[in-house]
């Protein structure tokens, strides 16, 4: 059967032969056994409902074995034999071009060159899933291949509930992930519900089909690292020969060494999983692999003496580096951590002084011991960081729940008021006031033709548009504009592409709309093929996350999620091709709510109208909320936008003098 025939087939009419699990690949860790006997029976019953009853006897035993071996039912037998990657949009069988664009993005998320654990349908973050199992993938692709522009596919945590009549103006797909009742939103609830096959953790851009590989976060990481050094360096000094120490080389964290190279420093990223570190080295995202702490110390001294710009992956635990560098009196200029601490007990963070293999055994067989060892390591980690910051190291939380989980482990990370953390999040110190409050965030696009030359043209278009906007931009956003112009001009030489022909940059509502409008015009003129627009949820208005995206909201509303919900609803009727809303992306299940979108540009006047309405709201919804929280940069931005757009009218806060409040209580 051809690729198109296999897509249209969905779940095959004949039971495929059982497959052997491949060896020597980066497999997801076994999830802990969280189900009772009766619940395991329910999980099997749930899984078998995708298949005809004549297969049930054989599949029931197989799925029970998967549940025992992996803690989940992935239905590996049903993984298709064809290669999974972002094909050119015309290669997909489809009645709707919009639906074909979503198929392209789904396959990009599951491309082995892009995905962290592709066999388990996990894109990044250790548990950020596109689907729960391969039956869901097959059905979803079949639905997308057969739907029209007057139908909408509704996705319930990876499960395609079905096609429903709608309209051409409606989104083609609505995605929800992990939308459980709040009182059942603890990590253990996720373990149980996911094992039952009734919900999943979609991370941010995994379960919303908008992941573009590490490039998706390289830009934000570059901006963050550049500005972290700007905060600590004297005027005229550069990051050359200065150290940025961090941890994690998985999905999102794999961007760190590349970003460090672009920022111009010495980057050291620890990674306990040798396969993950090797993968990043083979992809050219990190320069050197070192597995000896002695060799690391020697190599770093050489790099400092020569003021090198170099990135090093240390295969081992980052705690070892923090402690050894303190002993060796090696000064760490900037420090952070980007391990997957949103899932600390299921492989997101590993204990020190225990081998990777033994840690995985403990995770599976002695989870209570594993948890105790992780918490002990977190306390050591925080203690070592504290010693370095006393010497002047600038440390920030990278929004991965490092400080949150360290505090829960009893580490010394709390401020004197015992309410706040002693270290800021990078959103509080950098991205919030410098970018999000002004409306700047991670705008991204994918050339659906799959042609590198199309990406080159879009890079040039975006650079030209930003340059024109900058000429009339206020002083407050000149630095952001220049950083992004430099970024897009250098993007190709920095070899960012993994998987789809994609690009990202930070832009505000004006920049996004004008770039998209220029793309749509180029498509209409036949200069490039169709383009898919999107963004990371880690943006101005898509995400309510008190320990990351909205950590610089100080009016007491950072624990509310109105903004994210309004974002996805507002985008849905303003022209998005698909929308998504997730519980748990980024910093942990129950800790965050985030929404995303995708939009196909096909060169039509209808696409032009949609992009202007949707992109405007997608950004200004967040600026309005941030301005109501009294963030001065957001107040500047929303007032400026209201002057440019008379139909926009936003409630502006009246500011209160501190002295009026001092003696009231």
C-alpha positions, -999 to +999 in steps of 0.1 A: +000+000+000+012+036-007+017+062+020-016+078+011-035+045+012-021+037+046-032+070+060-067+066+046-069+031+060-067+042+096-068+011+118-060-017+094-086-043+085-062-071+092-044-075+125-008-065+119+019-089+131+034-082+165+065-060+164+097-063+183+106-033+203+138-017+188+170-017+208+196+010+214+171+039+211+161+065+236+131+049+252+108+066+277+114+053+313+089+028+326+061+046+345+054+035+380+028+009+387-001+031+399-032+009+391-050-017+412-059-051+396-094-038+389-080-006+373-056-026+352-085-046+339-103-013+331-072+000+313-072-031+290-110-027+285-104+009+275-076+000+251-095-028+234-124-005+224-104+007+194-104-028+179-129-054+167-138-081+192-122-108+172-088-094+180-095-089+217-082-122+230-048-118+214-045-080+221-056-083+257-026-104+266-002-081+246-016-049+262-014-064+296+023-072+290+029-036+278+012-023+309+035-044+331+066-037+311+062+001+305+034+012+329+015+023+298-003+008+268+013+022+237-001-004+212+033-006+195+020-034+171+000-006+154+029+018+147+030+023+109+059+010+089+063+041+069+089+068+079+073+095+100+085+131+092+071+164+079+065+156+042+056+184+018+019+193+023+009+180-012+020+145-003-008+141+023-042+127+012-067+154+021-099+171+011-089+201+032-055+219+028-059+231+064-062+195+076-032+185+055-011+211+073-021+196+106-011+162+094+023+176+085+028+191+119+017+160+137+043+139+118+069+165+125+063+162+162+068+124+159+099+125+136+127+106+154+150+134+146+127+157+165+110+137+192+125+127+225+108+092+227+092+087+193+083+050+199+061+061+228+047+092+209+065+116+233+079+147+218+098+164+247+099+170+284+099+133+293+061+129+290+049+155+265+028+133+243+011+138+209-010+108+215-014+081+242-011+052+217-007+043+181-044+036+175-051+072+182-025+083+157-040+061+130-075+073+136-066+109+138-047+109+105-076+091+089-100+117+101-078+145+089-074+129+055-112+126+050-126+158+066-138+189+048-135+226+055-170+224+071-160+199+098-141+201+130-121+173+146-123+173+184-093+158+202-097+146+239-062+142+253-050+123+222-083+106+215-101+117+183-136+120+196-148+126+160-157+149+132-185+174+139-202+197+114-190+233+117-182+260+091-153+273+070-146+300+096-143+274+124-111+258+135-104+225+118-092+209+151-099+216+188-073+200+211-075+196+249-049+178+270-051+169+307-083+189+314-091+171+346-112+184+375-089+207+397-091+185+428-077+156+407-048+174+392-019+161+413+010+142+397-002+109+411-036+116+394-018+120+361+000+087+366-033+069+372-054+085+345-027+082+319-022+046+327-060+041+323-058+057+289-082+085+296-059+116+296-024+127+287+002+153+294+005+174+262+034+196+274+031+228+255+038+223+218+038+185+219+001+178+222-007+209+201+013+198+171+035+229+170+069+217+182+098+225+158+127+208+176+152+225+199+151+256+176+118+264+191+135+273+224+170+282+211+158+317+204+142+323+238+172+307+255+196+329+235+176+361+245+177+349+281+214+341+282+224+373+264+204+394+288+216+374+319+251+384+309+240+419+302+227+421+338+261+412+353+288+424+329+304+458+329+296+480+299+318+470+270+326+436+284+315+404+266+305+368+276+337+354+259+355+331+283+327+333+309+307+303+321+270+295+318+264+262+337+231+244+334+216+209+331+195+190+306+199+180+270+166+164+262+139+181+241+136+218+251+168+218+272+188+205+242+187+241+229+209+254+257+244+248+242+234+261+208+220+293+225+252+296+246+273+295+214+252+322+198+254+343+230+292+339+229+301+322+262+313+288+275+283+266+280+284+235+302+252+214+301+251+183+323+231+153+311+227+120+328+214+101+298+243+094+274+219+088+245+204+123+248+238+139+250+251+119+221+221+128+200+226+165+206+263+162+197+255+143+165+230+170+155+256+197+160+238+213+189+268+208+213+305+210+205+321+185+229+312+154+249+330+148+282+323+121+307+351+127+333+348+155+358+387+158+358+387+162+320+359+188+323+378+209+348+409+209+326+390+217+294+371+246+310+404+261+323+417+260+287+385+276+274+386+304+299+423+311+292+416+313+255+383+331+259+367+304+237+331+303+226+324+266+232+296+243+244+303+211+264+280+183+273+291+166+306+277+131+307+269+130+344+251+148+372+252+186+373+256+185+411+290+170+406+300+201+386+286+227+410+305+210+439+337+204+421+339+239+405+335+253+440+364+232+452+385+242+422+376+279+426+362+280+391+338+310+389+304+304+374+291+336+359+256+325+351+238+294+364+205+277+359+189+243+354+165+229+327+160+193+337+124+181+336+116+188+372+079+190+364+081+152+366+108+147+394+097+111+403+094+096+368+127+104+352+127+142+349+156+146+374+181+120+386+199+115+419+236+121+423+261+093+431+238+066+416+243+054+381+218+061+354+209+024+350+205+019+388+184+051+390+161+037+364+158+004+383+149+023+415+124+044+395+106+012+384+111-011+414+116+011+444+099+045+436+099+056+473+137+051+475+141+070+442+121+099+454+141+102+486+174+101+466+161+128+443+151+151+472+185+145+488+202+155+456+180+186+452+191+197+487+228+192+477+222+209+444+207+240+461+234+241+487+261+241+460+243+268+441+241+289+473+278+287+478+285+300+443+259+328+445+277+340+477+307+345+454+287+365+429+272+339+405+239+351+389+215+321+393+179+321+379+152+295+378+145+285+342+108+278+348+114+241+351+102+239+388+137+236+402+131+260+430+096+247+436+107+211+440+138+221+459+116+239+484+094+209+487+125+188+494+135+211+522+164+229+504+175+263+514+159+283+486+134+305+503+137+342+508+136+358+543+098+363+541+095+325+536+070+332+508+092+340+478+122+321+465+156+337+470+163+335+433+142+350+406+127+331+377+139+342+343+105+356+335+106+379+365+141+391+358+143+390+320+116+378+297+086+393+316+096+430+317+118+429+286+096+409+262+061+396+274+049+429+288+058+447+256+040+419+236+072+402+223+070+364+222+079+333+202+063+337+168+071+307+146+064+294+111+068+262+090+072+262+052+047+235+043+064+229+009+094+214+028+118+234+006+148+251+022+146+278-004+112+287+008+126+291+043+153+314+030+128+336+014+107+338+045+138+347+066+145+376+042+109+387+043+108+387+081+142+406+083+129+433+059+096+437+078+113+440+112+139+465+098+110+487+085+091+485+118+122+494+138+127+526+120+096+540+137+097+520+169+099+538+203+131+536+223+115+512+248+116+483+222+146+491+201+168+465+219+142+438+213+138+448+176+176+448+170+182+414+188+155+398+166+168+414+134+203+400+142+188+367+151+169+362+118+198+374+097+221+348+113+195+320+116+205+300+086+242+300+094+234+288+129+219+257+114+187+256+134+165+233+113+157+199+127+127+182+110+104+207+093+116+238+075+108+260+104+118+293+119+111+313+151+117+348+163+103+371+189+078+397+176+050+418+190+015+420+175+025+445+148+055+424+138+037+391+137+008+405+116+030+423+091+053+393+087+024+370+082+007+394+057+040+396+037+041+357+037+006+355+025+013+379-003+044+359-013+023+327-014-004+344-036+023+355-060+037+320-062+071+329-047+067+304-019+044+276-009+019+275+020+031+285+054+019+273+089+020+300+116+021+292+153+039+300+185+052+285+217+026+286+244+054+302+264+042+336+253+025+369+262-010+356+266-012+318+260-001+307+294-010+312+331+019+298+351+026+313+385+062+300+385+071+309+350+051+328+323+031+349+348+056+349+377+060+387+372+023+393+379+022+409+413-015+417+419-023+383+433-038+369+401-009+348+390-027+317+402-057+324+380-061+309+345-086+333+329-061+346+304-052+312+289-088+302+286-098+335+269-068+332+246-078+298+232-115+308+229-107+342+214-083+327+188-108+300+178-134+324+164-109+349+150-095+325+124-071+299+139-069+267+119-065+248+152-064+256+188-053+238+220-056+241+257-035+221+281-031+215+318+004+210+330+027+221+302+062+233+311+063+233+349+041+204+359+006+188+360-017+211+380+008+239+381-001+257+348-027+262+321-016+270+286-032+275+252-018+275+216-029+278+180-019+269+145-029+289+113-024+280+077-016+308+052-026+297+017-023+331-002-061+338-001-078+370+009-096+350+036-063+340+052-052+376+051-083+387+070-079+358+095-043+365+104-049+402+111-078+395+135-063+365+153-027+376+157-039+410+171-060+394+198-036+366+205-010+391+217-031+420+231-052+398+253-020+391+273-008+427+273-042+438+286-041+414+315-005+423+323-013+460+322-043+455+346-017+439+369+000+473+369+031+461+350+045+494+337+059+480+304+025+465+296+008+498+305+030+515+280+023+488+253-014+487+257-018+525+257+003+527+225-018+500+209-051+518+218-038+549+200-030+529+169-063+509+171-093+530+180-116+500+182-095+486+210-106+498+245-090+482+275-096+489+312-066+508+326-058+506+363-056+537+385-023+535+404-023+538+442+004+556+463+021+532+487+019+557+515-019+555+515-018+518+525+009+518+551-012+525+582-045+510+572-042+477+591 
